[in-house]
């Protein structure tokens, strides 16, 4: 078993809240001409309203409701292919050679869903503030501040165009990069286990969610 992968509820809550925020924007108004900051800022109030409605209706503790919410509003707007490759790292070639690419992507989605479900169930009305954005040649970076009752968290989202749509391909929370953290957690297992065993663990929950 891997050790030291559990993070605090507020860390996960902040990560998921803003990731859902970004992806809900993508689902609603994904216009190619918009900058990443304008694109995300425009619908921030809509997301906060949607989360608040779910909280007030006491649906955020319903596993089926959360799974449907994640499947509809988050997963389609992530660059899962790229995320799976980054997380697999040097072992992606082996995964491809053994025709396990789809299984690896499904496992990443399953791990994300576990993380999201815990965080969304704990949502308590945090506020979102976009503080910075920068457009690079191949991607854009949007910095977001999430305030909770106890502290604030800094989240940096990496987005890029996939066709004419924005997609999130990585995120860092208080300086901790999601893909690198999970890649590091899996690397030892890839060295010691068959790829299908590592993927099965990730998909089935033997690996704790970030």
BALOBA-1460 file (C-alpha; in Angstrom, 3 decimals):
// residues 210
<rec num="1" residu="x" x="0.000" y="0.000" z="0.000"/>
<rec num="2" residu="x" x="1.169" y="3.513" z="-0.666"/>
<rec num="3" residu="x" x="1.464" y="5.844" z="2.314"/>
<rec num="4" residu="x" x="0.969" y="9.523" z="3.042"/>
<rec num="5" residu="x" x="-1.474" y="10.263" z="0.251"/>
<rec num="6" residu="x" x="-4.439" y="11.505" z="2.267"/>
<rec num="7" residu="x" x="-4.939" y="15.253" z="2.384"/>
<rec num="8" residu="x" x="-7.175" y="17.417" z="4.531"/>
<rec num="9" residu="x" x="-10.857" y="17.807" z="3.750"/>
<rec num="10" residu="x" x="-10.477" y="21.523" z="3.113"/>
<rec num="11" residu="x" x="-7.679" y="20.900" z="0.575"/>
<rec num="12" residu="x" x="-9.785" y="18.410" z="-1.326"/>
<rec num="13" residu="x" x="-12.914" y="20.524" z="-0.946"/>
<rec num="14" residu="x" x="-11.202" y="23.575" z="-2.375"/>
<rec num="15" residu="x" x="-9.748" y="21.578" z="-5.254"/>
<rec num="16" residu="x" x="-13.024" y="19.999" z="-6.243"/>
<rec num="17" residu="x" x="-15.141" y="23.113" z="-5.780"/>
<rec num="18" residu="x" x="-13.080" y="25.138" z="-8.210"/>
<rec num="19" residu="x" x="-12.542" y="22.282" z="-10.642"/>
<rec num="20" residu="x" x="-16.296" y="21.788" z="-10.808"/>
<rec num="21" residu="x" x="-16.597" y="25.553" z="-11.255"/>
<rec num="22" residu="x" x="-14.273" y="25.540" z="-14.255"/>
<rec num="23" residu="x" x="-15.923" y="22.532" z="-15.854"/>
<rec num="24" residu="x" x="-19.461" y="23.815" z="-15.357"/>
<rec num="25" residu="x" x="-18.426" y="26.936" z="-17.226"/>
<rec num="26" residu="x" x="-17.119" y="24.800" z="-20.041"/>
<rec num="27" residu="x" x="-20.398" y="22.958" z="-20.265"/>
<rec num="28" residu="x" x="-22.495" y="26.106" z="-20.466"/>
<rec num="29" residu="x" x="-20.666" y="28.664" z="-22.604"/>
<rec num="30" residu="x" x="-17.626" y="27.209" z="-24.328"/>
<rec num="31" residu="x" x="-16.927" y="29.944" z="-26.882"/>
<rec num="32" residu="x" x="-13.629" y="29.816" z="-28.705"/>
<rec num="33" residu="x" x="-13.102" y="33.582" z="-28.807"/>
<rec num="34" residu="x" x="-13.225" y="34.040" z="-25.040"/>
<rec num="35" residu="x" x="-10.077" y="34.297" z="-22.967"/>
<rec num="36" residu="x" x="-9.760" y="31.712" z="-20.239"/>
<rec num="37" residu="x" x="-10.242" y="34.297" z="-17.483"/>
<rec num="38" residu="x" x="-13.295" y="35.902" z="-19.079"/>
<rec num="39" residu="x" x="-14.668" y="32.485" z="-19.857"/>
<rec num="40" residu="x" x="-14.399" y="31.324" z="-16.231"/>
<rec num="41" residu="x" x="-15.349" y="34.615" z="-14.582"/>
<rec num="42" residu="x" x="-18.567" y="35.002" z="-16.542"/>
<rec num="43" residu="x" x="-20.366" y="32.071" z="-14.963"/>
<rec num="44" residu="x" x="-18.873" y="31.959" z="-11.466"/>
<rec num="45" residu="x" x="-22.125" y="33.093" z="-9.907"/>
<rec num="46" residu="x" x="-24.038" y="30.386" z="-11.762"/>
<rec num="47" residu="x" x="-21.861" y="27.660" z="-10.290"/>
<rec num="48" residu="x" x="-22.123" y="28.994" z="-6.762"/>
<rec num="49" residu="x" x="-25.905" y="29.087" z="-7.181"/>
<rec num="50" residu="x" x="-25.969" y="25.498" z="-8.469"/>
<rec num="51" residu="x" x="-23.880" y="24.189" z="-5.582"/>
<rec num="52" residu="x" x="-25.930" y="26.130" z="-3.076"/>
<rec num="53" residu="x" x="-29.141" y="24.680" z="-4.507"/>
<rec num="54" residu="x" x="-27.783" y="21.163" z="-4.117"/>
<rec num="55" residu="x" x="-26.746" y="21.903" z="-0.569"/>
<rec num="56" residu="x" x="-30.102" y="23.420" z="0.384"/>
<rec num="57" residu="x" x="-31.925" y="20.443" z="-1.157"/>
<rec num="58" residu="x" x="-29.742" y="18.136" z="0.960"/>
<rec num="59" residu="x" x="-28.641" y="16.191" z="-2.104"/>
<rec num="60" residu="x" x="-24.890" y="16.460" z="-1.591"/>
<rec num="61" residu="x" x="-24.878" y="13.378" z="0.647"/>
<rec num="62" residu="x" x="-26.626" y="11.232" z="-1.977"/>
<rec num="63" residu="x" x="-23.973" y="9.067" z="-3.688"/>
<rec num="64" residu="x" x="-26.053" y="8.498" z="-6.815"/>
<rec num="65" residu="x" x="-26.808" y="12.206" z="-7.142"/>
<rec num="66" residu="x" x="-23.139" y="13.084" z="-6.771"/>
<rec num="67" residu="x" x="-22.042" y="10.445" z="-9.277"/>
<rec num="68" residu="x" x="-24.527" y="11.747" z="-11.851"/>
<rec num="69" residu="x" x="-23.482" y="15.330" z="-11.156"/>
<rec num="70" residu="x" x="-19.796" y="14.517" z="-11.620"/>
<rec num="71" residu="x" x="-20.390" y="12.449" z="-14.757"/>
<rec num="72" residu="x" x="-22.424" y="15.224" z="-16.373"/>
<rec num="73" residu="x" x="-20.679" y="18.396" z="-15.239"/>
<rec num="74" residu="x" x="-17.047" y="17.440" z="-14.671"/>
<rec num="75" residu="x" x="-15.749" y="14.402" z="-16.555"/>
<rec num="76" residu="x" x="-16.673" y="15.496" z="-20.116"/>
<rec num="77" residu="x" x="-14.735" y="18.732" z="-19.691"/>
<rec num="78" residu="x" x="-11.447" y="17.282" z="-18.497"/>
<rec num="79" residu="x" x="-8.643" y="16.280" z="-20.850"/>
<rec num="80" residu="x" x="-8.641" y="12.745" z="-19.449"/>
<rec num="81" residu="x" x="-6.379" y="11.371" z="-22.197"/>
<rec num="82" residu="x" x="-3.625" y="13.835" z="-21.361"/>
<rec num="83" residu="x" x="-4.111" y="13.472" z="-17.612"/>
<rec num="84" residu="x" x="-3.826" y="9.684" z="-17.827"/>
<rec num="85" residu="x" x="-0.608" y="9.959" z="-19.824"/>
<rec num="86" residu="x" x="0.913" y="12.406" z="-17.344"/>
<rec num="87" residu="x" x="-0.068" y="10.271" z="-14.364"/>
<rec num="88" residu="x" x="1.292" y="7.078" z="-15.947"/>
<rec num="89" residu="x" x="4.535" y="8.872" z="-16.810"/>
<rec num="90" residu="x" x="7.251" y="6.582" z="-18.177"/>
<rec num="91" residu="x" x="4.865" y="3.630" z="-17.972"/>
<rec num="92" residu="x" x="2.405" y="4.996" z="-20.526"/>
<rec num="93" residu="x" x="4.230" y="3.204" z="-23.349"/>
<rec num="94" residu="x" x="3.913" y="-0.099" z="-21.496"/>
<rec num="95" residu="x" x="0.226" y="0.568" z="-20.898"/>
<rec num="96" residu="x" x="-0.274" y="1.201" z="-24.609"/>
<rec num="97" residu="x" x="1.734" y="-1.873" z="-25.589"/>
<rec num="98" residu="x" x="-0.518" y="-4.011" z="-23.393"/>
<rec num="99" residu="x" x="-3.696" y="-2.363" z="-24.762"/>
<rec num="100" residu="x" x="-4.580" y="-0.951" z="-21.347"/>
<rec num="101" residu="x" x="-5.018" y="2.715" z="-22.329"/>
<rec num="102" residu="x" x="-8.791" y="2.697" z="-21.904"/>
<rec num="103" residu="x" x="-8.523" y="0.885" z="-18.579"/>
<rec num="104" residu="x" x="-6.024" y="3.474" z="-17.323"/>
<rec num="105" residu="x" x="-8.276" y="6.375" z="-18.328"/>
<rec num="106" residu="x" x="-11.278" y="4.700" z="-16.707"/>
<rec num="107" residu="x" x="-9.221" y="4.231" z="-13.527"/>
<rec num="108" residu="x" x="-8.239" y="7.913" z="-13.468"/>
<rec num="109" residu="x" x="-11.905" y="8.868" z="-13.835"/>
<rec num="110" residu="x" x="-12.862" y="6.483" z="-11.006"/>
<rec num="111" residu="x" x="-10.201" y="7.995" z="-8.736"/>
<rec num="112" residu="x" x="-11.385" y="11.500" z="-9.597"/>
<rec num="113" residu="x" x="-14.980" y="10.552" z="-8.843"/>
<rec num="114" residu="x" x="-14.037" y="9.209" z="-5.417"/>
<rec num="115" residu="x" x="-12.203" y="12.411" z="-4.628"/>
<rec num="116" residu="x" x="-15.001" y="14.614" z="-5.913"/>
<rec num="117" residu="x" x="-17.745" y="12.764" z="-4.055"/>
<rec num="118" residu="x" x="-16.069" y="13.245" z="-0.685"/>
<rec num="119" residu="x" x="-15.394" y="16.909" z="-1.343"/>
<rec num="120" residu="x" x="-18.776" y="17.791" z="-2.789"/>
<rec num="121" residu="x" x="-20.551" y="16.128" z="0.117"/>
<rec num="122" residu="x" x="-18.573" y="18.439" z="2.414"/>
<rec num="123" residu="x" x="-19.287" y="21.637" z="0.452"/>
<rec num="124" residu="x" x="-20.326" y="24.393" z="2.837"/>
<rec num="125" residu="x" x="-20.631" y="27.560" z="0.759"/>
<rec num="126" residu="x" x="-17.036" y="28.552" z="0.055"/>
<rec num="127" residu="x" x="-16.498" y="31.702" z="-2.008"/>
<rec num="128" residu="x" x="-14.597" y="31.835" z="-5.285"/>
<rec num="129" residu="x" x="-12.367" y="34.683" z="-6.458"/>
<rec num="130" residu="x" x="-10.315" y="34.734" z="-9.646"/>
<rec num="131" residu="x" x="-7.100" y="36.611" z="-8.905"/>
<rec num="132" residu="x" x="-4.864" y="36.153" z="-11.940"/>
<rec num="133" residu="x" x="-4.661" y="34.686" z="-15.432"/>
<rec num="134" residu="x" x="-1.938" y="34.377" z="-18.049"/>
<rec num="135" residu="x" x="-2.089" y="33.152" z="-21.643"/>
<rec num="136" residu="x" x="0.912" y="31.206" z="-22.902"/>
<rec num="137" residu="x" x="1.564" y="29.914" z="-26.413"/>
<rec num="138" residu="x" x="-0.120" y="26.537" z="-25.886"/>
<rec num="139" residu="x" x="-2.215" y="26.932" z="-22.763"/>
<rec num="140" residu="x" x="-3.674" y="29.359" z="-20.246"/>
<rec num="141" residu="x" x="-3.274" y="29.520" z="-16.494"/>
<rec num="142" residu="x" x="-6.040" y="30.822" z="-14.234"/>
<rec num="143" residu="x" x="-5.394" y="31.421" z="-10.546"/>
<rec num="144" residu="x" x="-8.319" y="31.143" z="-8.164"/>
<rec num="145" residu="x" x="-8.677" y="31.833" z="-4.457"/>
<rec num="146" residu="x" x="-11.125" y="29.786" z="-2.427"/>
<rec num="147" residu="x" x="-11.980" y="31.061" z="1.024"/>
<rec num="148" residu="x" x="-13.287" y="28.768" z="3.730"/>
<rec num="149" residu="x" x="-14.170" y="29.562" z="7.314"/>
<rec num="150" residu="x" x="-10.639" y="28.711" z="8.434"/>
<rec num="151" residu="x" x="-8.331" y="29.850" z="5.629"/>
<rec num="152" residu="x" x="-7.960" y="30.497" z="1.912"/>
<rec num="153" residu="x" x="-6.495" y="28.237" z="-0.763"/>
<rec num="154" residu="x" x="-4.701" y="29.116" z="-3.998"/>
<rec num="155" residu="x" x="-5.523" y="26.995" z="-7.035"/>
<rec num="156" residu="x" x="-3.837" y="27.265" z="-10.420"/>
<rec num="157" residu="x" x="-5.744" y="25.773" z="-13.357"/>
<rec num="158" residu="x" x="-4.070" y="24.837" z="-16.605"/>
<rec num="159" residu="x" x="-6.495" y="24.987" z="-19.538"/>
<rec num="160" residu="x" x="-6.032" y="24.648" z="-23.254"/>
<rec num="161" residu="x" x="-8.151" y="24.527" z="-26.375"/>
<rec num="162" residu="x" x="-9.211" y="21.112" z="-27.613"/>
<rec num="163" residu="x" x="-10.686" y="22.024" z="-30.964"/>
<rec num="164" residu="x" x="-12.773" y="25.092" z="-30.132"/>
<rec num="165" residu="x" x="-13.358" y="24.145" z="-26.486"/>
<rec num="166" residu="x" x="-11.487" y="24.812" z="-23.293"/>
<rec num="167" residu="x" x="-10.466" y="21.761" z="-21.254"/>
<rec num="168" residu="x" x="-8.710" y="21.479" z="-17.913"/>
<rec num="169" residu="x" x="-5.609" y="19.312" z="-18.114"/>
<rec num="170" residu="x" x="-3.997" y="19.962" z="-14.730"/>
<rec num="171" residu="x" x="-4.383" y="21.843" z="-11.465"/>
<rec num="172" residu="x" x="-2.238" y="22.734" z="-8.490"/>
<rec num="173" residu="x" x="-3.608" y="23.396" z="-5.020"/>
<rec num="174" residu="x" x="-1.481" y="25.492" z="-2.669"/>
<rec num="175" residu="x" x="1.488" y="24.594" z="-4.869"/>
<rec num="176" residu="x" x="0.791" y="20.839" z="-5.041"/>
<rec num="177" residu="x" x="0.278" y="19.683" z="-8.647"/>
<rec num="178" residu="x" x="-2.458" y="17.080" z="-9.024"/>
<rec num="179" residu="x" x="-0.956" y="14.996" z="-11.859"/>
<rec num="180" residu="x" x="2.545" y="14.983" z="-10.376"/>
<rec num="181" residu="x" x="1.269" y="13.963" z="-6.957"/>
<rec num="182" residu="x" x="-0.712" y="11.024" z="-8.294"/>
<rec num="183" residu="x" x="2.125" y="10.056" z="-10.651"/>
<rec num="184" residu="x" x="4.518" y="9.926" z="-7.720"/>
<rec num="185" residu="x" x="2.052" y="7.862" z="-5.711"/>
<rec num="186" residu="x" x="1.698" y="5.302" z="-8.511"/>
<rec num="187" residu="x" x="5.338" y="5.113" z="-9.605"/>
<rec num="188" residu="x" x="6.428" y="2.638" z="-6.929"/>
<rec num="189" residu="x" x="3.512" y="0.340" z="-7.694"/>
<rec num="190" residu="x" x="4.328" y="0.415" z="-11.405"/>
<rec num="191" residu="x" x="7.882" y="-0.644" z="-10.527"/>
<rec num="192" residu="x" x="6.732" y="-3.521" z="-8.326"/>
<rec num="193" residu="x" x="3.451" y="-4.684" z="-9.851"/>
<rec num="194" residu="x" x="2.017" y="-5.541" z="-13.243"/>
<rec num="195" residu="x" x="0.333" y="-2.545" z="-14.927"/>
<rec num="196" residu="x" x="-3.066" y="-4.234" z="-14.820"/>
<rec num="197" residu="x" x="-2.710" y="-4.660" z="-11.036"/>
<rec num="198" residu="x" x="-1.870" y="-0.984" z="-10.525"/>
<rec num="199" residu="x" x="-4.755" y="0.083" z="-12.738"/>
<rec num="200" residu="x" x="-7.142" y="-2.259" z="-10.921"/>
<rec num="201" residu="x" x="-6.066" y="-0.809" z="-7.570"/>
<rec num="202" residu="x" x="-6.586" y="2.733" z="-8.805"/>
<rec num="203" residu="x" x="-9.969" y="1.951" z="-10.304"/>
<rec num="204" residu="x" x="-11.207" y="-0.059" z="-7.339"/>
<rec num="205" residu="x" x="-10.148" y="2.278" z="-4.571"/>
<rec num="206" residu="x" x="-7.197" y="0.413" z="-3.092"/>
<rec num="207" residu="x" x="-5.312" y="3.603" z="-3.701"/>
<rec num="208" residu="x" x="-6.650" y="6.394" z="-1.524"/>
<rec num="209" residu="x" x="-7.916" y="9.396" z="-3.431"/>
<rec num="210" residu="x" x="-5.737" y="12.485" z="-3.405"/>
